[in-house]
Amino acid sequence: MKQQVSSTVNGEPVEFLCAADETLLEVLRDRLSLTGTKEGCGTGDCGACSVLLDDRLVCSCLVFAAELEGRSVTTVEGIATPQALHPVQQKLLEHAALQCGICTPGVVVAAKALIDANPEPTEEETRYWLAGNLCRCTGYDKIIRAVMDAAAEMRGATS
Amino acid sequence: MDSFAFQAPTSLDAAVALLAEQRQASVRTQILAGGTDMIVQMRSVDRAPRMIVDIKRIPETRSIQLGEDGLILGSAVAGAELSARDDVAAIYPGLVEAADLIGSTQIQGRASVGGNLCNASPAGDTIPALIANSAICQIAGPGGWRELAVEDFVVGVGRNALEPGEFLVALRLPAAQPRSADAYLRFIPRTEMDIAVASAGVRVALDENGVCTAARVAIGAVAVTALLVPEAAEALIGTRLDDAACAAAAAASSAAARPISDKRGTETYRRQVVGVLTRRAAVIARDRALGGQA
């Protein structure tokens, strides 16, 4: 039996039908055509499918889409504005902090959540926060530098 | 049942009625809290259709009540929500640390203490911390409400004491005694995102002179279930938790352990390490109870 679900995705009201066992990741990609969110492991280990669920960072592969009724989701598509990339996205580019790019959408969402919760993260805090975002290309150093740089820039912009 | 179904009851009564109804109709049901174990298992080892019953819209499973009578922790409260409560961490720091050790930031956003307990892994991090804190499981079901000591809840690997139609609503931790504190330690070969090789949770209460008047010691990942170790607690009670007492508690934990050898550690190694962790956790709990650190 299909579930009818009303929720908010990237600030827009969204209604969809899904099977009871479909994950949020599957609905985002296959029903809502929001393919920015990637599937890596499908078991909550890699973080490629990271989204914000009511502003809390989660793996969308470990959420049933039917749970979304009345709740809101932010995906990587909801991070930038039409005018500009989010500072995290801009700094990832400037630091060349990606190669294949599969982990990048999850890193962007997770890093945004970090800076929103903690505008001045230490390197250690940043590394622990992003421990659930696996990258097999960069060796992480560039990602960490980019995220800390983005946080610094955002502090500068708001002070 | 040839396809999955999903329900999210909004009250305890509605959930109990739904589970009873489905049981009558021979429909398999499964409780969903954070889903971080359940969804993975449903997509790998056990794919059979069932009705998923999401309990997160039931207020009692989502609340954290800290008062004079102690803590009532809803079974579906996410680790990140618990970690944000400094008032809880001030009284039950070991429990909060145990919950905070589980998985990544993303997993923390979903995974609950109640789910960790129900999943009943021998290595579940919150289980020894709950046992050390004398937690009581609050269970709703067709027979009404019942309570069960947490050390009796896990009955085997992946098996818990819930009867058909029952589910865990909350965990009740007794009020902390004056000058008491807990601590939880686990050993893993890396710094983050791993499963305990051995673990220990300790809670102690001291009198005005720093003499231990009550203690609970529990060990994890060294037997089929987490174990309460009364002999280790007895080694602490009546002492000032000095080196000799903590060493005696360590020896009691090592003696009580019944570990297996696997890729993460040999039997001998785990037995040794669980003693070390017991000793160190006892020292941390003592220093916290003395007010040395929060």
Interface residues (C-beta under 8 A of the other chain):
Chain A: M1 Q3 A19 A20 D21 T23 G42 T43 G44 D45 G47 S50 L53 R56 L57 V58 C59 C61 L62 V63 F64 A66 E67 E69 A110 A113 L114 Y128 W129 L130 A131 G132 N133
Chain B: S3 F4 A5 F6 A8 L32 G34 G35 T36 I39 V40 M42 R43 S44 P49 M51 I52 D54 K56 A78 A80 G103 S104 T105 Q106 I107 G109 R110 E192 M193
